[in-house]
Amino acid sequence: MLSTQSSAAAIFCGKQAIDGDTAQVGPEIAEWLGLPQVTYGLECEAVEGGLKVQKEAENGKQIIGIKFPCLVTFTKPSFDPRYPTIKRKLAANRAKFETLGDDFDSTMDKAHYGLAGSPTHVKKSFTPPVKQGGIKIKEETGAESAAKLAKILTDNGII
């Protein structure tokens, strides 16, 4: 989506596609267009000459300022999306969409799109297994908790 505000422009993308899970479309667009980018956005707000973006970071959240024109990829929002009504679902079933094939622009070099233009090839994708729950050690004192932890680790051959 291209958002314009006077001479300001921003492109907003999702975090990743579900087909290859490589999260590269947004950053590739930014690279091709020479735009600054912020990835893993959670929220953004227009400020003078750019955006203030709250993004996911390793240790929580960060606020980053970025000037227009720019590109921001967003991760799952903290709110639940609205779901369509039956009336809108039926209307969507009747909607007509133009389908584009490889012939959509004969001047485009096929080395720049599709499988041939992808800088990566996904060999396998998978959902990681759900982590098992841990145990809580809650003895009367810290020393007793430490002793119990040491016993568990020793009994399981970890130490």
NUKOLSE-29325 format. One record per residue: y, z, x of N, C-alpha, C, O in turn. Coordinates in steps of 0.2 Angstrom, whole numbers, padded with zeros to 4 digits, always signed. Layout:
BEGIN
YZXYZXYZXYZX...
! end
This chain:
BEGIN
-0006+0000+0004+0000+0000+0000+0006+0000+0004+0007+0004+0009+0011-0004+0003+0017-0004+0007+0023-0001+0003+0024-0003-0003+0026+0004+0005+0031+0007+0002+0037+0006+0005+0038+0007+0011+0042+0004+0001+0049+0002+0004+0054+0006+0001+0054+0008-0005+0059+0009+0005+0064+0013+0003+0070+0010+0007+0071+0012+0013+0074+0006+0004+0080+0002+0008+0076-0002+0014+0072-0006+0012+0078+0000+0020+0075-0004+0025+0069+0000+0028+0066-0002+0033+0067+0005+0025+0061+0009+0027+0055+0006+0024+0055+0004+0019+0050+0007+0028+0043+0004+0026+0038+0009+0029+0038+0011+0034+0033+0010+0025+0027+0014+0027+0021+0011+0024+0021+0009+0018+0015+0011+0027+0009+0009+0025+0004+0015+0025+0004+0019+0029+0001+0016+0019-0003+0022+0018-0010+0019+0017-0012+0014+0013-0015+0022+0021-0022+0020+0020-0026+0026+0019-0024+0032+0020-0032+0025+0017-0037+0030+0017-0040+0032+0024-0038+0028+0028-0043+0037+0024-0046+0039+0031-0051+0035+0034-0051+0033+0040-0056+0033+0030-0061+0028+0032-0064+0025+0026-0064+0027+0020-0068+0019+0028-0072+0016+0022-0079+0019+0022-0081+0022+0027-0082+0017+0017-0089+0020+0016-0094+0016+0019-0100+0018+0020-0092+0010+0021-0098+0005+0023-0100+0006+0031-0105+0007+0032-0095+0007+0035-0096+0008+0042-0094+0015+0044-0096+0017+0050-0090+0019+0041-0088+0025+0042-0085+0026+0049-0085+0031+0053-0081+0021+0051-0078+0021+0058-0071+0023+0058-0069+0025+0064-0068+0024+0053-0061+0026+0052-0056+0022+0057-0052+0025+0060-0057+0015+0057-0053+0011+0061-0048+0006+0058-0044+0004+0061-0049+0005+0052-0045+0000+0048-0037+0002+0049-0033-0002+0051-0036+0008+0047-0029+0010+0047-0026+0010+0054-0021+0007+0055-0029+0013+0059-0027+0013+0066-0026+0005+0069-0022+0004+0072-0031+0001+0067-0031-0006+0069-0025-0009+0066-0022-0013+0069-0023-0008+0060-0017-0011+0056-0011-0009+0060-0007-0013+0062-0011-0003+0062-0005+0000+0065-0004-0003+0072+0001-0005+0074-0010-0004+0076-0010-0007+0082-0008-0015+0082-0004-0017+0086-0011-0018+0077-0009-0025+0076-0002-0026+0075+0002-0031+0077+0001-0022+0071+0008-0023+0069+0013-0019+0073+0019-0019+0073+0010-0015+0078+0014-0012+0083+0018-0006+0080+0024-0004+0082+0015-0002+0075+0018+0003+0072+0016+0010+0074+0010+0010+0076+0020+0015+0074+0018+0022+0075+0013+0024+0070+0014+0022+0064+0009+0028+0071+0004+0031+0066+0002+0038+0066+0003+0041+0071+0001+0041+0060-0002+0048+0060-0009+0047+0056-0009+0044+0051-0014+0050+0059-0020+0050+0055-0022+0057+0052-0019+0062+0054-0027+0057+0048-0029+0063+0045-0023+0067+0041-0023+0073+0041-0019+0063+0038-0013+0066+0034-0016+0069+0028-0021+0067+0025-0013+0075+0026-0014+0079+0020-0009+0078+0015-0010+0077+0009-0002+0078+0017+0004+0077+0013+0009+0074+0017+0009+0074+0023+0014+0070+0013+0019+0068+0017+0026+0068+0012+0025+0068+0006+0031+0068+0016+0038+0069+0012+0043+0064+0016+0043+0064+0022+0046+0060+0012+0051+0056+0015+0057+0060+0017+0060+0064+0014+0059+0059+0024+0065+0062+0026+0070+0057+0029+0067+0051+0029+0075+0058+0031+0080+0053+0034+0077+0049+0039+0075+0052+0045+0076+0043+0038+0074+0038+0043+0066+0038+0045+0064+0035+0049+0062+0042+0041+0055+0042+0042+0051+0047+0037+0053+0048+0031+0046+0050+0039+0041+0054+0035+0040+0060+0039+0040+0060+0045+0039+0066+0035+0037+0072+0038+0029+0073+0035+0029+0073+0029+0025+0072+0040+0018+0072+0038+0014+0079+0040+0014+0081+0046+0011+0082+0035+0006+0087+0037-0001+0084+0037-0003+0081+0033-0004+0086+0043-0010+0083+0045-0015+0088+0047-0014+0094+0049-0022+0086+0046-0027+0091+0049-0027+0091+0056-0026+0085+0059-0028+0096+0059-0029+0097+0066-0035+0101+0068-0037+0105+0063-0037+0101+0074-0043+0105+0076-0042+0113+0074-0047+0116+0072-0036+0115+0075-0035+0122+0074-0031+0124+0068-0027+0129+0067-0032+0119+0063-0028+0120+0056-0024+0114+0054-0027+0109+0053-0018+0115+0054-0013+0110+0051-0008+0109+0056-0005+0114+0059-0005+0103+0056+0001+0101+0060+0006+0098+0056+0004+0094+0051+0012+0099+0057+0018+0095+0054+0020+0090+0060+0022+0092+0065+0020+0083+0058+0022+0078+0063+0028+0074+0059+0027+0072+0053+0033+0073+0063+0038+0068+0061+0037+0061+0063+0035+0060+0069+0038+0056+0059+0037+0049+0061+0042+0045+0058+0044+0046+0053+0045+0040+0062+0050+0036+0060+0048+0030+0057+0042+0027+0058+0051+0027+0052+0050+0021+0049+0051+0015+0053+0055+0015+0058+0048+0009+0053+0041+0008+0049+0036+0012+0052+0035+0013+0058+0031+0014+0048+0025+0018+0051+0019+0017+0047+0019+0014+0041+0013+0020+0049+0007+0019+0045+0004+0027+0045+0004+0030+0050+0002+0029+0039-0002+0035+0039-0008+0035+0035-0009+0031+0030-0014+0037+0038-0020+0038+0035-0021+0045+0032-0019+0050+0035-0024+0045+0026-0024+0051+0023-0032+0053+0022-0036+0049+0021-0033+0059+0022-0040+0062+0021-0040+0065+0014-0035+0064+0010-0045+0067+0012-0046+0070+0005-0041+0075+0003-0039+0079+0007-0038+0074-0003-0032+0078-0005-0035+0085-0007-0041+0086-0008-0030+0090-0007-0032+0097-0009-0033+0098-0016-0035+0103-0019-0031+0092-0020-0031+0093-0028-0037+0088-0030-0039+0084-0027-0039+0090-0036-0044+0086-0039-0041+0080-0043-0036+0080-0046-0044+0074-0042-0041+0068-0045-0041+0068-0052-0046+0071-0055-0037+0064-0056-0038+0063-0063-0044+0058-0064-0044+0053-0060-0047+0059-0069-0053+0054-0071-0051+0050-0076-0047+0052-0081-0053+0044-0077-0051+0039-0082-0054+0041-0089-0059+0044-0089-0050+0039-0094-0052+0040-0101-0057+0035-0102-0057+0030-0099-0060+0035-0108-0065+0030-0110-0061+0024-0111-0063+0018-0110-0055+0024-0114-0051+0019-0116-0049+0015-0110-0050+0009-0109-0048+0018-0104-0046+0015-0098-0052+0012-0095-0052+0007-0091-0058+0015-0095-0064+0012-0092-0066+0006-0096-0068+0001-0092-0065+0006-0102-0066-0001-0106-0062-0006-0104-0064-0012-0104-0055-0004-0103-0050-0009-0101-0052-0012-0094-0051-0018-0093-0054-0008-0090-0056-0010-0083-0062-0015-0083-0062-0019-0079-0067-0014-0088-0072-0018-0089-0070-0025-0091-0073-0030-0089-0064-0026-0094-0062-0032-0097-0057-0035-0092-0055-0041-0092-0055-0032-0087-0050-0034-0082-0053-0040-0078-0059-0040-0076-0049-0045-0076-0051-0050-0072-0048-0050-0065-0042-0048-0064-0052-0050-0060-0050-0050-0053-0052-0056-0049-0058-0059-0050-0047-0059-0045-0049-0064-0041-0053-0062-0035-0051-0057-0032-0058-0066-0034-0062-0064-0028-0061-0069-0022-0060-0075-0023-0060-0066-0017-0058-0070-0011-0064-0071-0006-0068-0066-0005-0065-0077-0004-0071-0078+0001-0069-0079+0008-0063-0078+0010-0073-0082+0012-0071-0084+0019-0066-0089+0019-0063-0090+0024-0065-0093+0014-0060-0098+0013-0053-0096+0011-0049-0100+0010-0052-0090+0011-0045-0087+0008-0039-0089+0012-0034-0090+0009-0040-0090+0018-0035-0093+0023-0038-0097+0028-0040-0094+0033-0037-0103+0028-0041-0107+0033-0037-0107+0040-0040-0109+0045-0031-0105+0040-0028-0104+0046-0029-0098+0050-0028-0097+0056-0033-0093+0047-0034-0087+0051-0040-0088+0055-0045-0091+0053-0040-0085+0061-0045-0085+0066-0051-0080+0064-0049-0074+0063-0057-0083+0063-0062-0078+0061-0064-0073+0066-0068-0068+0064-0062-0074+0072-0063-0068+0077-0058-0062+0076-0059-0057+0079-0054-0063+0070-0050-0057+0069-0051-0053+0063-0048-0049+0061-0057-0055+0059-0059-0051+0053-0066-0052+0052-0070-0056+0055-0069-0048+0048-0076-0047+0046-0080-0045+0052-0077-0042+0057-0086-0046+0052-0091-0044+0057-0089-0046+0064-0089-0043+0069-0087-0053+0064-0086-0056+0070-0079-0053+0073-0079-0053+0080-0075-0051+0069-0069-0048+0072-0069-0040+0073-0064-0037+0076-0074-0037+0071-0075-0030+0072-0076-0028+0079-0080-0031+0083-0072-0023+0082-0073-0021+0089-0079-0016+0089-0081-0015+0095-0082-0014+0084-0087-0010+0084-0093-0012+0079-0091-0016+0074-0099-0011+0080-0104-0012+0076-0108-0006+0075-0110-0002+0079-0109-0004+0068-0112+0002+0067-0120+0001+0067-0122-0003+0063-0123+0005+0071-0131+0004+0072-0134+0008+0066-0139+0006+0063-0131+0014+0065-0134+0019+0060-0129+0024+0058-0125+0026+0062-0129+0025+0051-0125+0031+0049-0129+0036+0045-0134+0034+0042-0127+0042+0045-0131+0047+0042-0127+0053+0040-0121+0054+0043-0129+0057+0035-0126+0063+0034-0129+0069+0037-0135+0069+0037-0125+0072+0041-0128+0078+0045-0131+0083+0041-0129+0084+0035-0137+0086+0043-0140+0091+0039-0135+0097+0038-0131+0099+0042-0136+0100+0032-0132+0106+0030-0134+0112+0035-0140+0113+0036-0129+0115+0037-0131+0121+0042-0134+0127+0038-0132+0128+0032-0138+0130+0041-0141+0136+0038-0137+0142+0038-0133+0142+0043-0137+0146+0033-0133+0152+0033-0135+0157+0039-0140+0157+0041-0130+0161+0042-0131+0165+0047-0133+0172+0044-0134+0173+0038-0133+0177+0049-0134+0184+0046-0128+0188+0048-0125+0187+0053-0127+0193+0044-0122+0198+0046-0125+0204+0049-0129+0207+0046-0122+0206+0054-0124+0213+0057-0118+0218+0056-0113+0217+0058-0120+0223+0052-0115+0227+0050-0118+0234+0050-0120+0237+0045-0118+0237+0056-0120+0244+0057-0115+0249+0056-0109+0247+0055-0116+0255+0057-0111+0260+0057-0106+0260+0062-0100+0261+0061-0108+0258+0068-0103+0258+0074-0104+0251+0077-0108+0248+0076-0098+0249+0081-0099+0243+0085-0104+0243+0090-0108+0238+0091-0106+0249+0093-0111+0250+0098-0118+0248+0095-0122+0245+0097-0119+0251+0089-0125+0250+0085-0126+0243+0083-0131+0240+0084-0120+0239+0081-0121+0232+0079-0122+0228+0085-0126+0223+0085-0119+0230+0091-0120+0226+0097-0128+0227+0100-0131+0222+0102-0131+0233+0099-0138+0234+0101-0142+0230+0096-0147+0227+0098-0141+0230+0090-0145+0226+0085-0144+0219+0087-0150+0215+0086-0138+0216+0088-0138+0209+0090-0142+0207+0096-0145+0202+0097-0141+0212+0101-0145+0211+0108-0153+0211+0106-0156+0207+0109-0155+0215+0102-0162+0215+0100-0164+0208+0097-0169+0206+0099-0160+0206+0092-0162+0200+0089-0162+0194+0094-0167+0190+0093-0157+0194+0098-0157+0188+0103-0163+0189+0108-0165+0184+0110-0164+0195+0110-0170+0196+0114-0177+0194+0111-0181+0190+0114-0178+0196+0105-0184+0195+0101-0185+0187+0100-0190+0185+0099-0179+0184+0099-0180+0176+0098-0180+0172+0104-0179+0166+0104-0180+0176+0110-0180+0172+0117-0174+0169+0119-0174+0164+0123-0168+0171+0116-0162+0168+0117-0159+0171+0124-0156+0167+0128-0160+0177+0124-0158+0180+0131-0163+0184+0134-0163+0187+0139
! end
